[in-house]
Amino acid sequence: MLTREQAQARLQALRAEIEYHNYRYYVLDDPVIPDAEFDRLMQELIALEAQWPELITPDSPSQRVGAPPAKEFREVRHAIPMLSLNNAFTDEDVIAFDRRVREGLGQPEVSVEYAAEPKFDGLAIALHYERGLLVFAATRGDGYSGEDVTANVRTVRSIPLRLPDGQAPDWLEVRGEVLMLKRDFERLNAQARASGGKVFANPRNAAAGSLRQLDPAITAQRRLTFYAYGVGRVEGAQLPPTQAGIMDWLAGLRFPVTTERRVVTGAQGLLAYYRELGARRHDLPYEIDGAVYKVNRVADQERLGFVARAPRFAIAHKYPAEEALTVVEAIEVNVGRTGALTPVARLKPVFVGGVTVSNATLHNQDEIDRKDVRVGDTVIVRRAGDVIPEVVGVVLERRPVPPPPRFSILEHYPVCPVCGSRTVREPGEAVIRCTGGLYCPAQRKQALLHFASRRAMDIEGLGEKLVDRLVDRGLVATPADLYRLDLPTLAALERMAEKSAGNLLAAIDRSRHTTLARFIYALGIPNVGEATAADLARHFGRLDALLAADVETLQQVPEVGPVVAQSIHDFLHEPHNRAVIEALRAAGVHWEEGGGAAVRTGPLAGKTLVLTGTLPHLSREQAKALIEAAGGKVSGSVSAKTDYVVVGADPGSKYDKALALNRPILDEEGLLRLLGDTPIPSPGGQDKEVTS
Ligand code: IVH
């Protein structure tokens, strides 16, 4: 057990050390010890203070959280009013400001030096230190009196509770901005969305809502940040003679100051700073809404003084607002290249982010529901940088009465607005899709490129540029139209030589003879890749059998679950897609029918096998070819539908899964017994050339 004196000494050392690490972490963003070590120091502090409660001081890091919730905030008067800034919006405004400053200083010919800083988009706050100790903190309020938010401010880790020993004036009021970093804002909103809590429209609202919390424990969870930008009441200190010097001095006292601050000369220097900062605006970790220019020399500031409620020596040069209020006039949808329906709010045109905006994305139905955007609502639109404008939220107070109904995409768009095909929302998916696939003009180019791709119909020479030209000229709308193209039409396209037109026609013609698997894959059914297409071809054997299958029948295909079965069914029952399929058959696209039926007669007909480990005699390819020749199918993973698992030496996790699911297990001999006298094909099912 420590003596009281020893405890006191240890507490002081711990507090200094912890605050130093807080500073490294939260102010400099450059921690020097691991988090676990920091936690250990905090625990030691808390344990020691629990033993010696009378030694707890208000500046102890343990006191950053722990004040009880308040009933209301106390009002505090500002000894020196917290004034606001006049705004400049144009270059001319800035040039005029600089002229007024030069004239006000009585030397219109002499260039003036300015301290240029970001205009933080947060809340102004005044921090008061008495002989180095944080004694109270107040919001700006109306500029003359604000609210006492000391308990909440203590929870902000980058705000020093105590200034470095021996450097503190008798009294120091530091002014600056409390804000929430963009990343902390995103995190807070993500948590709120997950837990159904309050989602904030922007970091400033989140910061304000968090600072003006009666319960400091809530503020503590919110991760606020602070940047100092000036001083108020100061006693017992000789301040540096310039704004830039004051900022450096505050940095020396461990206050967070931005590294974006510069000293520039004249109006041209200000405008160059404005543009440079504006270009980086979206990469900064916090939001800004402008630049602030302050005459650098404090003596000059004093000579210029104030007009009304704003200084003559400073001005805020605003960036175009990124958020604005407007009204949703309609909600419509765009159909993308993949058939996804994206809801778009049609807005009463509004100037935001430097341009007039009349559309904003609503992303998908879940987003519409979450933000509860309805036609007629007043909404906040945001356009940040070059990002697509979006609806941030609804101003519920301005919702029309009686309230308009909730908006459902499927109710308003039961069919695709582009092609009239049915729209669906697949279970578990956020997007609503047009089932028009091959037929929908919005999906046309994508569908054609997929149809022609190497692993589908393999039409060599039909690339993106050519598809663009064929579709844009109205020569091709669906894949079936490809088979109607002729030499004069193709050769008439610019940049198309007769020879390549001929080559393309030959490639199209060759593609008429294909396999059922390739044909199914080429249709571009959502959720049907090459493997599933092959499964479907093998299972049904004939196209008509596939076209006739209901959702349940489709699910009998190995590895086709309810979602995929539904998606196949929707696609094949869309009349437009049916028409394209028939047109393709009519154009002479064909394959060997009935393969599926023939396969159903082999000794492994309809069986699914999984291979794992090394077999003693057969290679993987040989085993696969044998199984397929006997009518079976080899799958890559074990499921309840697996009929046999063939296990060799050093099997993988498939073996464990087989045991877990209680699937029948075979070795090579067992497999060969099942196969009976199926002849053994060579690897890959093809004859290899003998080279020696
Ligand atoms: S100096 C007398 N510097 O802007 C000068 N203010 O309209 C007082 N602000 O609410 C302000 N960043 O919270 C100054 N670098 C900065 C600032 C800044 C943001 C805010 C401040 C105040 C408003 C002034």
Residues whose N, C-alpha, C, O or C-beta is under 5 A from the ligand:
A	BS01	IVH	L83 S84 L85 E117 P118 K119 F120 L123 A124 E177 Y229 V292 P311
